[in-house]
Amino acid sequence: MVLRFMDNNKDDKYYAKKAIENIAAIEKYISTISYDQFVLDDELIDAVMFRFIQLVENIKNISTEFKEQNNGIPWGDIIGFRNGIVHDYGHTDYKIVYETAVNDLKDLRIAFENYYNLC
């Protein structure tokens, strides 16, 4: 058996790429879905919330320098959003999850894409 180890070179570019991938997945999942459809699909809810959790786990590892250069992004609110999903699962307000997915990811995606494309 051959063991393969993950590349441990995880810098802002790595985390930006992962963030872009998670945002793209969320946007794809809900691009044609209304809120009423969203709340009736447990698998879709799980997929979106999993991607949000993964997104924020990567954001938590972004350097302070990157965050300071993109200080228009509410980093603390983003981490708080993740904490609400993880620690209050079962009581999560799906309207907030859906509206965040629909309305609040574009600027974040653009910030990460701009950074990633400059590297």
C-alpha positions in Angstrom: 0.0 0.0 0.0 1.3 3.4 -0.9 0.4 6.3 1.4 0.0 9.6 -0.2 0.3 12.7 1.9 -1.4 16.0 1.3 0.7 18.9 0.2 1.4 20.9 3.4 2.3 24.1 1.5 -0.9 25.9 2.4 -0.7 29.6 1.8 -3.2 32.3 0.9 -3.3 31.1 -2.7 -4.2 27.6 -1.6 -7.0 28.9 0.7 -8.2 31.3 -1.9 -8.5 28.5 -4.4 -10.4 26.4 -1.9 -12.7 29.3 -1.1 -13.4 29.9 -4.8 -14.3 26.2 -5.2 -16.7 26.2 -2.3 -18.4 29.4 -3.4 -18.7 28.1 -6.9 -20.3 24.9 -5.6 -22.8 26.9 -3.5 -23.7 29.2 -6.4 -24.2 26.2 -8.6 -26.4 24.3 -6.1 -28.8 27.2 -5.7 -28.6 29.0 -9.1 -32.0 27.8 -10.2 -33.5 27.1 -6.8 -36.1 29.2 -5.0 -36.2 29.5 -1.2 -39.3 27.3 -1.2 -37.5 24.6 -3.1 -34.4 24.9 -1.0 -36.2 24.3 2.4 -37.9 21.2 1.0 -34.6 19.5 0.0 -32.7 18.2 2.9 -29.8 17.0 0.8 -29.4 20.4 -0.8 -29.5 22.1 2.6 -26.8 19.7 3.8 -24.7 20.3 0.7 -24.9 24.1 1.0 -24.2 24.1 4.7 -21.3 21.7 4.3 -19.8 24.0 1.7 -20.3 27.0 3.9 -18.5 25.3 6.7 -15.6 24.3 4.4 -15.5 27.8 3.0 -15.1 29.4 6.4 -12.6 26.8 7.6 -10.4 27.9 4.7 -11.1 31.6 5.4 -10.0 31.1 9.0 -6.6 30.2 7.7 -6.2 33.2 5.4 -3.4 35.6 6.6 -4.1 38.7 8.5 -2.4 40.6 5.7 -5.0 39.4 3.1 -7.8 40.2 5.5 -6.5 43.7 6.1 -6.1 44.3 2.3 -9.8 43.2 1.9 -11.1 45.0 5.0 -14.5 45.7 3.3 -15.3 42.0 3.8 -16.9 41.3 7.2 -14.5 38.5 8.3 -15.9 38.3 11.8 -19.5 38.0 10.6 -18.5 35.3 8.2 -16.8 33.2 11.0 -19.8 33.9 13.2 -22.1 32.6 10.5 -20.2 29.3 10.3 -20.2 29.0 14.1 -24.0 29.4 14.1 -24.4 26.6 11.5 -22.0 24.3 13.3 -23.0 24.9 16.9 -26.7 25.4 16.5 -27.4 22.8 13.9 -31.1 21.9 13.9 -32.0 25.4 14.8 -30.4 27.1 11.8 -32.5 29.7 10.1 -32.5 28.4 6.5 -33.8 31.7 5.2 -30.5 33.3 6.4 -28.5 30.5 4.8 -30.3 30.8 1.5 -30.2 34.6 1.4 -26.5 34.6 2.3 -25.9 32.1 -0.5 -27.8 34.2 -3.0 -26.8 37.7 -2.0 -23.6 37.7 -0.1 -21.1 35.5 -1.9 -20.3 37.4 -5.0 -18.1 40.1 -3.4 -16.2 37.4 -1.5 -15.7 35.3 -4.6 -14.4 38.3 -6.5 -11.9 39.2 -3.8 -10.5 35.7 -3.8 -10.5 35.5 -7.6 -8.7 38.8 -7.9 -6.1 37.6 -5.4 -5.7 34.2 -7.0 -5.3 35.6 -10.5 -2.6 37.9 -9.3 -0.5 35.1 -7.9 
